[in-house]
Amino acid sequence: MDNNLSALTAFHLTGERPSGALDQLAQPDLRPALFSTYRDLRELRYDFPLVLVNGDSGGGFVRSLSDIVDGILQDRAPEGVAGERLRQHLLKLETAARSLVANNGARPLNEVWSDAERRLQSDADATTRQQLDQSLAQARDGLSFGGEVIDCDRDMPTRLITHAWTASQQARARGLGDKLGDLVLKLNDILNTDAEHIEAAVGPEKLKRTVGKSFEAEFDFGVMSRLLQAAPASDALPEARCKRINKLLSVFKAQRFLPLTEQGRKAGRRKAPYAFAFDSCEGALEAIQERLPEMAKLVKALAIAELEIANRYDPSKHDHFFRHFSHRQLHAEDFALFPSYLVCLHGDDDNPAERSMLWQALSSGLPVKVLVQYDDVLGADHHGGERLSAGIKGPQLAAMALGLGDVFVLQSSSAFLYRLRDSLGKGLASDGPALFSVYSGAPSGGPVVNNNSAAIAPYLKAAAATESRAFPGYIYDPQAGADWASRFRLEANPQAQADWAMRALQYEDSGLQRDTTDIAFTFIDFAACDERYANHFAQVPQSNWHDGMIPVQDFLDLDSDSAAAKVPYVWMINGDDALYRAIVEDSLIGAARQCRDKWRSLQEFAGINNSHAEALFVKEREVWHEEKERELDALRGQTVPAGGGGGAETPSMEPEATTESLSETAGETSEEAPEEKSSDEPYIETPRCTTCNECTELNARMFAYNDELQAYILDPEAGTYREMVEAAEACQVAIIHPGKPKNASEPGLSDLVARAEEFD
């Protein structure tokens, strides 16, 4: 072993740095090499900023700014030059709006839009100003809703989930409010009919019409009406029923589970409605326990009201039952009538009591929706690399919640929350408990900076956590079916079928020639973003590069004997985009393997690389081979040698002639009917590619660029059908055609095939 490799190996195994030979990652602008194209997110089109839509007019509770611009273009852009001009102007407007929102907190959409318009107008010259104003007016006409604009920052997960929960609450409130309003109307009709039917039946005019014109002069109908009204009515509403109905109306009026209506305000209801958002599970559970008697009282009133309206209430049968009805008789469908409870927590707060109450809330079966936001998933490096592997807190919490079985679980970094908005809404609208485990990628804002986010945007840090498998995304929906194949989905994880996502890194070599290499973004690359772990890396000058240095992803696959002579490294860049190799201390290698093993467990839950299925396949293949061998042996035993006895003729097999004949026939068939490309195969209209990088960034093994930097499908089986469909949806010029799925067992195929129809 030469001296260079010896020094590198010494650091890798012990963390010791020979004097002057190696530097730790001391440069504050060092970052993983794959970050090179993401220095300024304001110039890129991606999911952020988001608009939290007011009301129901925006096509969902949240929209991305890019989606809004695309929708306006689709509705308003004419064909030809005018349409292209509108497109260019709106894309500039989007860029200006994105820049205005970045790091500036939440702002109203109308305000951001107006500021972006003014910025474009101030930069326009006199010759283009008129056309710009026309485009902006067209775009403004297409903006049919308002809302709050938010960027991907520390507050975003709480804002988004609270907004989505509020939309879900409003839907529940409308359902219960409509039910109560209908019952109140019908109950009042019963009371009013009883009070008014006597007067209507024996009023002077009614009596006059019943007698007829021949005798109307003979009677004083006013006196007759008063006498009849004074007489007792045999069909009047029983007093007990009147009291029962009035009591029901009092319960409906006094309930505090719905916001005050205009009628309620006029009626002077004194007590304010209940609050359902909390900052602790203990507070939410206490509120639920206190309100259970009121819930039971309202549920009982609803049931009695329906019986009264149907005229089916039987005191002899129902009085006893409802007299003893309490909150202990409430069922899931009863809780579904009422608002759910939202609890927003910070997972970085180490509070054992709150953690205990969290598990109690999730285990209760009650509609408690808990957001646990993490701003730090690695933890401080107080005790070396072992602390790192144990400090990945977010994934552990969600994984433990999976074991409860009946809890809706959604885990995601903030970078992918918008893509999971439908699942987010479904979890918030579900009748049972739900856990939303989210990594923000942002600094905590506390006295100690807990990650190296000063130079890395929270969106990029959050996306890196998911891509590196440090904080993978998945959804567990207990109501989706009876098995794991129905309930569990890996979502928003690039190249989910692989251990690590592979990306193409383009760089300039020493000869100033452009070159490309495929590198993985691993857990170690994510740790390299965090300055607290700089002492686990060592920069290696190019003069000290050695053949014994290999990329981390390759090192992780080696056995201990093969790894003994190798040193793992990751690619890093500085502020000038200069490439560095940084070797990795062994404790991080152990943490990366642990992260990979947990990822593989999640893959198995999702039916990817399932060890049971693979073992069964191997076993069945062996059985198949054994059966074929037995069949061949039986055929060989039936063959009679040419000189053998037995008077029957032995047919000549002539294998060579047969093979030649089959080959000739196949050749003729091929010439006559050339193979046609199946319409089920995926393809890209390569000549129309605009090199937007959407598909290649999603899966560089499935999609690649040709020499003209136009995309084509490199290997359709190098990823999932979901990735193929997502690439088609992300393509800005709609040139990707997903075809039909190749893996019939891939989860969610029915939905994916429906989404793919738009592009085929």
Buried (B, 14 or more C-beta within 10 A) or exposed (E): EEEBBEBBBBBBEEBEBEEEBBBBBEBEEBBBBBBBEBBEBBEBBBBBBBBBBBEEEBEBBBBBBBBBBBBBBEEBBEEEEBEEBBBEBBBBBBBBBBBBBBEEEBBBBBEBBBBBBEBBEEEBEEEBEEBBBBBBEBBEEBBEBBBBBBBBBBBBBBBBBBBBBBBBBBEBBEEBBEBBEEBBEBBEEBBEEBEEBBEEBBBBEEBBEEBEEEEEEEEEBEEBBEEBEEEEEEEEBEEEBBEBBEEBBEBBBBBBBBBBEEEBEEEEBEEEBBEBBBEBBBBBBEBBEEBBEBBBBBBBBBBBBBBBBEEEBEEEEBEEEBEEBEBEEBEEEBBBBBBBBBBBBBBBEEEEEBBEBBBEBBEBBBBBBBBBBBBBBBBBBEEEBEBBBEBBBBBBBBBEBBEBEEBBBBBBBBBBBBBBBEBBBBBBBBBBBBBBBBBBBBBBEEEEBBBBBEBBBBBBBBBBBBBBBBBBBBBBBBEBEEEBBBBBBBBBBBBBBBBBBBBBBEBEEEEEEEEEEEBBBBBBBBBBBBBBBBBBBBBBEEEBEBEBBBBBBEBBEBEEEEBEEBBBBBBBBBEEEEBBBBBBBBBBBBBBEBBBEBBBEBBBBBBBEBEEEEEEEEEEEEEEEEEEEEEEEEEEEEEEEEEEEEEEEEEEEEEEEEEEEEEEEEEEEEEEEEEEEEEEEBBBBBEEBEEBBBBBBBBBBBBBBEEEEBBBBBEBEBBBBBBBBBBBBBBEEEBBBBBBBBEEEBBBBEEBBEBBEEBB
